[in-house]
Amino acid sequence: MSSPSVLTADLAAKLAAIALGHVNQEYPNKLDHMMSGPQDVRGPKDLHPIFFGSFDWHSCVHSHWLLASLLRLHPEMPQAPAIRSLFDHAFTTEKIEAERSYISAETARSFSRPYGWAWLLKLHAELADHDAPWAVTFEPLATAFADRLKAFLPKCDYPIRTGVHSSTAFALALSADYARVVEDHHLLALLKAKGLEWYGQDQACQAWEPSGDDFLSPALMEAECMRRLMTREDFRVWFDRFLPDAASGTPQALFHPAQVSDRTDGKIAHLDGLNLSRAWCWRSIAATLPVSHPMQTVAREAAERHLTASLAHVTGDYMGEHWLASYALLALTAG
C-alpha cells in the first residue's frame, strides 16, 4: 500500500476492503473470556454475535468504527453497499441484547477494560452521525459501557501509563468523543476531572519508549488525551510544560519511527501501530497549538515520518492486518 498523507478515495476503498475481509472471520481468534464452569466453554460467534471476527473482540469493534467512518467520509465508495448490509444484519435488537447480556455477567466485570470500552463508545459516536437506524439500535449497548465507565473511574485512583490496551489516557480520549456527541455531561465532567487528577501536574516527560509491546506512545497519548479534555489555551500551557524541549526534537524517541523486525509476530507488529498512532497524535497536537508555535513544523514532520514508516504495512500479515487500518485512519484524518 502506498503512503499518501491524506485519505484519498482509493485509499479509503482499500482500507474498507481490508476490514470487510475480516470482521466476519471468526478464526483465528483470541478470546478475552472468563469461564466459571464447563457451561462457559463457547466459541466466539456464540459469545459475541456481532463482534466475533477480526481476531479479537476489541479489534472487531474498532473495525466496525473504521467502516462506519469511511462510509461517512466516502459514501459512494464501491464497498458502501456491503458496509450498509453488514450493519443492517449486525446491529439488530437481538444481537445488541446478546452483546449487552454478555458484559452484564459478573465474570465479565473487567472484560476489555478500558480499551474495548472506549472503542465501543467511539463506534456509537460515529454511528450517530449516519442517517440510519443503527445508532438507535446500538444505544443500549453503548449506554451499558458508559455506565460501566462511570462506575469504574471514581475508584480508579491511579492512571495506567502504558502503551497498550490498559492505557487510561487512550480510554479517556476516545470516551470524550462519545460524551460530547450524546451530550452526556456527567461522563464528560468525570473524564475531565480524572484527566486533570491523573495528568494535570505532569511535566518534563522523559518518554522512555518504545517498549517492544507498544502500539501507543505513553507520552503522546497522554498529550492527545489532555488536548481533548482542555481548552486550547490551557492545553498549550500544559503541553509546553509537559514536553518543554519538544521543539528541538527532544526526547528523541518521540520523533523517530520504531523499527519493526517481524510483522508475523503479533506483539512486534504492535510497533507499526505505534508509528501510526504517533502520527495521529502529532497531527492532532499540531492542529491545536497556535500556528506560531515552534512545534508546528517539528510535529508535522514527525507525523509524516511515522505515517510513511508503517502505512505501507497495514496489509501483509494477519497479525497486523486485523487491526492496523483503524490506526491508519486515525492518522490520516487527524488535524
Secondary structure, 3 states (H helix, E strand, C coil): CCCCCCCCHHHHHHHHHHHHCCCCCCCCCCCCCCCCCHHHCCCHHHHCCCCCCCCCHHHHHHHHHHHHHHHHHCCCCCCHHHHHHHHHHHCCHHHHHHHHHHHHCHHHCCCCCCHHHHHHHHHHHHHCCCCCCHHHHHHHHHHHHHHHHHHHHHHCCCCCCCCCCCCHHHHHHHHHHHHHHCCCHHHHHHHHHHHHHHHCCCCCCCCCCCCCCCCCCHHHHHHHHHHHHCCHHHHHHHHHHHCCCHHHCCCHHHHCCCCCCCCCCCCCCHHHHHHHHHHHHHHHHHHHCCCCCCHHHHHHHHHHHHHHHHHHHCCCCHHHHCCHHHHHHHHHHCC
